[in-house]
């Protein structure tokens, strides 16, 4: 059995590395989720991840670590395929991909025929923006706080295809669910074909009323694309209730899965979308037969994605959402007590999720981030420029309340003494 340090170093070389020994029973299997999970339970969850105890990374909105069961699934599948890359042996990889599709469908409460396995949220969103038959005279309505890559795609393609783009402003702090619904109603016209919005924003952690927005659009015959990159794996997403036309997400963020794997849900009523990539090896059923022919894929990573869904399901999806929200609420409460800190995230848990951004007074943001990591072993994200500049923390299930306290204490220290 290899040590944590050896395992981390070897895995860092890439998914195709062959580790020198089998991954035996390290770490110990995670305990069953108790009725009322306490810090002891969450410590056992943390122990499934490779991060050393003194390192606190709160950047789930960008990249999450994968737990040991996911890494082991990837390793075993990669070793199996590289040991025998024949078509005969690789058939099990196709079976693994279809199993991942089934688990994704269960996770989102839809059917496997509506699931496309992509490489990330950006690819999923672009499949939609490139595949819809939009033309001059049509209109797409987007929200200002959508991920920049999503909005940039709509705007750039509008120049090519001639449709119009309307951008809905998003006031800060979160103005309440009614604002978003009313703003969407006012923005949509008889020309509107698509409404695209983010489930939880990566800017300030605003949670939008997704079901209500989808309902308003559906009543007007408008398609909806919901970017779930910062929601899938955190919010207990139920697409059977939300009823979007398209929903996208990534494995490498809140699901704590492998990199370069994602998902696109395509509602059965919206499956006239055209493929933008035409190649070999499509999915076996439903819309994946036309939208998932992308050539050779990293099936071990897809199998790892399936394992990450199993890992989260074992903990409990509602339990995960409650935990991430409680960590964020504790962080917000602590930051609000520090003189000079300006929160961009709304403190009301009905309006915010698990992304917390704030301006640390007049402190230099990149220097503060570097000090957090160098001196306090805290990893975060930065926001520079004029749009809500500052620090972004996005805690998840591998973080502890002690780490939240550490982040608050460190912030107070630098606000008092500088960096």
C-alpha positions in Angstrom: 0.0 0.0 0.0 1.3 3.4 -0.9 1.4 6.5 1.2 -0.7 9.6 0.7 2.3 11.6 -0.6 3.3 8.9 -3.1 -0.2 8.5 -4.3 -0.7 12.2 -4.8 2.6 12.5 -6.7 1.9 9.6 -9.0 -1.7 10.6 -9.8 -0.4 14.1 -10.6 1.4 12.7 -13.7 -2.0 12.0 -15.4 -4.8 9.5 -15.7 -2.7 7.0 -17.7 0.0 6.5 -15.2 0.4 2.9 -13.9 0.9 2.9 -10.2 3.4 0.4 -8.9 1.1 -1.3 -6.5 -2.6 -1.9 -6.2 -4.7 0.6 -4.3 -5.7 -1.7 -1.4 -8.0 -0.6 1.3 -6.7 3.0 1.6 -8.3 5.0 3.0 -10.8 3.2 5.2 -14.3 3.1 3.8 -16.4 6.1 4.6 -18.9 5.7 7.5 -22.6 5.6 6.8 -24.2 9.0 7.1 -25.8 9.4 10.5 -29.2 10.9 10.9 -27.7 14.0 12.3 -24.2 14.3 10.7 -21.6 15.9 13.1 -18.1 17.1 12.7 -16.8 13.6 13.4 -18.7 12.4 10.3 -17.5 15.3 8.1 -13.9 14.6 9.3 -14.3 11.0 8.0 -15.5 12.5 4.7 -12.5 14.8 4.6 -10.2 11.8 5.1 -11.4 10.4 1.7 -9.5 13.2 0.0 -5.7 13.5 -0.6 -5.3 17.0 0.8 -3.2 17.1 3.9 -4.9 18.2 7.2 -3.1 21.6 7.2 -4.3 22.6 3.7 -7.7 24.2 3.4 -8.9 24.8 -0.2 -12.2 26.5 -0.6 -12.5 26.9 -4.3 -15.3 24.4 -5.3 -16.7 26.9 -7.8 -13.5 26.4 -9.8 -12.0 23.0 -9.1 -12.6 20.3 -6.5 -10.3 17.4 -5.5 -11.6 13.9 -6.1 -12.0 11.4 -3.3 -10.0 8.2 -3.2 -12.8 6.0 -4.6 -13.0 8.1 -7.7 -9.2 8.1 -8.2 -9.2 4.3 -7.7 -11.9 3.8 -10.2 -10.0 5.9 -12.7 -6.7 4.1 -12.0 -8.2 0.6 -12.3 -10.0 1.4 -15.6 -6.9 3.1 -17.1 -4.7 0.2 -16.1 -7.1 -2.3 -17.5 -7.4 -0.4 -20.9 -3.7 0.2 -21.2 -2.9 -3.4 -20.4 -5.2 -4.6 -23.2 -6.3 -1.9 -25.6 -8.1 -4.4 -28.0 -11.6 -3.8 -29.1 -12.6 -7.0 -27.3 -11.4 -5.7 -23.9 -12.4 -2.1 -24.4 -16.1 -3.1 -24.7 -16.3 -2.9 -20.9 -15.4 0.8 -21.2 -18.5 1.4 -23.4 -20.5 -0.5 -20.7 -19.0 1.8 -18.1 -19.9 4.9 -20.1 -23.5 3.8 -20.4 -23.6 3.0 -16.6 -22.4 6.6 -16.0 -25.3 7.8 -18.2 -27.7 5.8 -16.2 -26.4 7.2 -12.9 -26.4 10.8 -14.3 -30.1 10.3 -15.2 -30.9 9.0 -11.8 -28.9 11.9 -10.2 -30.8 14.5 -12.2 -34.2 12.6 -12.0 -34.6 12.3 -15.8 -34.1 9.5 -18.4 -30.9 8.1 -19.8 -32.2 8.9 -23.3 -31.9 12.7 -22.4 -28.3 12.6 -21.2 -25.2 13.6 -23.3 -21.8 13.0 -21.7 -19.7 16.0 -22.6 -16.2 17.2 -21.6 -17.3 20.1 -19.5 -20.0 22.7 -19.0 -18.5 25.0 -21.7 -18.8 22.2 -24.3 -22.3 21.4 -23.2 -23.4 25.1 -23.5 -21.7 25.4 -26.9 -23.5 22.3 -28.2 -26.7 24.2 -27.5 -25.7 27.6 -28.8 -24.2 26.1 -32.0 -26.9 23.4 -32.5 -30.0 25.5 -32.3 -31.4 26.8 -35.6 -31.2 30.5 -34.8 -31.4 33.2 -37.6 -31.9 36.9 -38.2 -35.0 38.2 -36.4 -34.6 35.8 -33.5 -33.5 36.8 -30.0 -31.7 35.2 -27.1 -32.1 36.6 -23.6 -29.2 36.1 -21.2 -28.3 37.3 -17.7 -25.3 39.5 -17.0 -23.9 37.2 -14.3 -23.9 34.1 -16.5 -20.4 32.6 -16.8 -18.4 34.8 -19.1 -17.7 31.9 -21.5 -21.4 31.3 -21.8 -22.3 34.9 -22.6 -19.3 35.3 -24.9 -20.5 32.3 -27.0 -24.0 33.7 -27.5 -22.6 37.2 -28.3 -20.0 36.0 -30.8 -22.4 33.6 -32.6 -25.0 36.3 -32.8 -22.6 38.2 -35.1 -22.4 35.2 -37.4 -26.0 34.1 -37.4 -27.6 37.5 -37.1 -29.9 37.0 -34.1 -30.1 39.6 -31.3 -29.0 39.2 -27.7 -30.6 40.9 -24.8 -28.7 41.1 -21.5 -30.7 41.3 -18.2 -28.9 43.2 -15.4 -28.3 41.5 -12.1 -28.2 43.9 -9.2 -26.0 43.3 -6.2 -26.9 42.0 -3.6 -29.4 39.5 -4.8 -32.7 41.4 -5.1 -35.0 38.4 -4.5 -36.6 35.8 -6.7 -39.4 38.1 -8.0 -36.8 40.4 -9.6 -35.5 37.7 -11.8 -38.9 36.4 -12.9 -40.2 39.9 -13.6 -37.1 40.9 -15.5 -37.3 37.8 -17.6 -41.0 38.4 -18.4 -40.2 42.0 -19.5 -37.1 41.0 -21.6 -38.8 38.2 -23.5 -40.7 39.2 -26.7 -42.4 37.4 -29.5 -38.9 37.1 -31.1 -37.3 35.4 -28.1 -36.2 31.8 -28.7 -33.8 31.1 -25.8 -33.5 32.2 -22.2 -30.1 31.3 -20.8 -29.2 31.7 -17.1 -27.0 30.3 -14.4 -28.4 28.2 -11.5 -25.9 29.5 -9.0 -23.6 32.3 -10.1 -19.9 32.0 -9.6 -19.6 35.8 -9.1 -21.5 36.2 -5.8 -23.2 32.9 -5.2 -26.7 34.1 -6.2 -29.2 31.3 -6.5 -31.7 32.0 -9.2 -35.3 30.8 -9.2 -34.7 28.2 -11.8 -38.0 26.4 -11.8 -40.0 29.6 -12.0 -37.8 31.0 -14.8 -38.2 27.8 -16.8 -42.0 27.9 -16.3 -42.2 31.5 -17.5 -40.2 30.7 -20.6 -42.1 27.5 -21.3 -45.4 29.3 -21.2 -44.0 31.6 -23.9 -42.6 28.9 -26.1 -39.0 29.9 -25.2 -36.3 27.3 -24.8 -34.2 27.4 -21.5 -30.5 26.7 -21.0 -29.6 26.4 -17.4 -25.9 26.5 -16.6 -25.5 24.2 -13.6 -21.7 24.3 -13.3 -21.9 25.7 -9.8 -25.0 23.8 -8.8 -24.6 20.2 -9.9 -23.0 18.3 -6.9 -24.0 21.1 -4.5 -27.8 21.8 -4.9 -30.1 18.7 -4.9 -31.0 19.3 -8.6 -34.3 17.8 -9.7 -34.8 18.4 -13.4 -38.1 16.5 -13.5 -39.4 19.4 -11.3 -37.4 22.2 -12.9 -38.3 21.2 -16.5 -35.5 23.1 -18.4 -34.9 22.3 -22.0 -31.2 22.1 -21.5 -29.1 21.8 -18.3 -25.3 21.7 -18.3 -22.7 20.7 -15.7 -19.1 19.6 -15.0 -17.6 16.7 -13.1 -14.6 18.6 -11.9 -16.4 21.1 -9.7 -19.0 20.3 -7.0 -19.4 16.6 -8.0 -15.7 16.1 -7.0 -15.2 14.0 -10.1 -12.5 13.8 -12.8 -11.4 16.6 -15.1 -12.7 17.0 -18.7 -16.1 15.2 -18.1 -19.4 17.0 -18.1 -23.1 16.5 -18.8 -25.8 18.0 -21.0 -29.4 17.2 -20.3 -31.6 17.7 -23.4 -35.3 17.5 -22.7 -37.2 15.1 -25.0 -39.1 18.0 -26.4 -35.9 19.8 -27.5 -34.1 17.0 -29.2 -34.3 18.5 -32.7 -30.9 20.2 -31.9 -28.3 19.8 -34.6 -24.9 18.1 -33.7 -21.9 20.5 -34.0 -19.4 17.7 -33.8 -19.7 14.7 -36.1 -17.4 11.8 -35.5 -17.3 8.2 -34.2 -18.3 6.4 -31.0 -21.6 8.0 -30.1 -23.7 7.1 -27.1 -25.9 4.1 -27.2 -29.4 5.5 -26.6 -31.5 8.6 -27.1 -30.0 12.0 -28.0 -26.5 10.7 -27.2 -26.6 8.9 -30.6 -26.5 12.2 -32.4 -24.9 14.7 -30.0 -22.2 12.5 -28.4 -20.2 11.3 -31.5 -17.0 13.0 -30.5 -14.4 10.4 -31.3 -12.2 8.6 -28.8 -13.1 9.6 -25.2 -11.4 9.1 -21.9 -13.7 6.4 -20.7 -11.8 5.9 -17.4 -12.6 9.5 -16.5 -16.3 8.9 -17.4 -16.3 5.9 -15.2 -14.7 8.0 -12.5 -17.5 10.5 -12.9 -20.0 7.7 -12.2 -18.0 6.8 -9.1 -18.2 10.5 -7.9 -22.0 10.3 -8.2 -22.1 7.1 -6.2 -19.9 8.7 -3.6 -22.2 11.7 -3.3 -25.3 9.6 -3.3 -23.9 7.5 -0.4 -23.5 10.7 1.7 -26.9 12.0 0.6 -27.6 14.8 -1.8 -29.7 16.9 0.6 -27.1 16.3 3.3 -24.4 17.7 1.0 -26.5 20.7 0.2 -27.2 21.4 3.8 -23.5 21.0 4.7 -22.2 23.3 2.0 -24.8 25.9 2.9 -24.0 25.7 6.6 -20.3 26.2 5.9 -21.0 29.2 3.8 -23.4 30.7 6.4 -20.8 30.3 9.1 -18.3 32.0 6.8 -20.6 34.9 6.1 -21.4 35.4 9.7 -17.7 35.5 10.6 -16.8 37.9 7.8 -19.7 40.3 8.7 -18.1 40.8 12.1 -14.8 42.1 10.6 -14.6 45.9 10.2 -13.9 47.0 6.6 -15.1 43.8 4.9 -17.8 44.3 2.3 -19.8 41.2 1.4 -21.0 40.8 -2.2 -22.9 37.7 -1.3 -26.4 38.0 0.2 -26.5 36.7 3.8 -30.0 35.2 3.3 -29.7 31.5 2.6 -32.8 31.7 0.5 -30.9 33.9 -2.0 -27.3 32.6 -1.8 -25.7 29.2 -2.1 -22.1 28.1 -1.3 -20.1 30.8 -3.0 -19.0 33.7 -0.8 -17.3 36.8 -2.2 -16.2 39.9 -0.4 -14.0 43.0 -0.7 -11.3 43.1 1.9 -11.3 46.9 2.4 -8.3 48.5 0.6 -6.1 45.4 0.7 -4.4 44.3 -2.5 -6.4 41.2 -3.5 -3.7 39.1 -5.2 -1.3 39.8 -2.4 -4.0 38.8 0.2 -4.7 35.6 -1.7 -1.0 34.8 -1.8 -0.7 35.5 1.9 -3.6 33.2 2.7 -1.9 30.3 0.8 1.7 31.0 1.9 1.1 31.8 5.6 -2.2 30.1 6.4 -2.5 27.3 3.9 -5.8 28.5 2.7 -6.7 28.3 -1.0 -9.2 30.6 -2.5 -10.0 32.5 -5.8 -9.6 36.2 -6.6 -11.8 38.7 -8.4 -9.9 41.6 -9.9 -11.2 44.5 -11.9 -14.1 46.8 -11.1 -16.9 44.3 -10.9 -17.2 43.2 -7.3 -13.5 42.7 -6.7 -12.1 40.7 -3.9 -11.8 37.2 -2.5 -14.0 34.3 -3.3 -14.4 31.3 -0.9 -16.6 28.4 -2.0 -16.5 25.6 0.7 -17.7 22.1 0.1 -17.9 18.7 1.8 -14.2 18.3 2.3 -14.0 21.4 4.4 -14.5 21.6 8.1 -16.0 24.2 10.5 -12.5 24.6 11.9 -11.3 25.6 8.5 -14.0 28.2 8.2 -12.9 29.6 11.6 -9.3 29.7 10.3 -10.3 31.6 7.2 -12.2 34.2 9.3 -9.3 34.6 11.8 -6.8 35.0 8.9 -9.0 37.6 7.2 -9.4 39.6 10.4 -5.6 39.4 10.9 -4.8 40.8 7.5 -7.5 43.5 7.7 -5.9 44.7 10.9 -2.2 44.4 10.0 -2.2 44.5 6.2 -0.4 42.1 3.9 
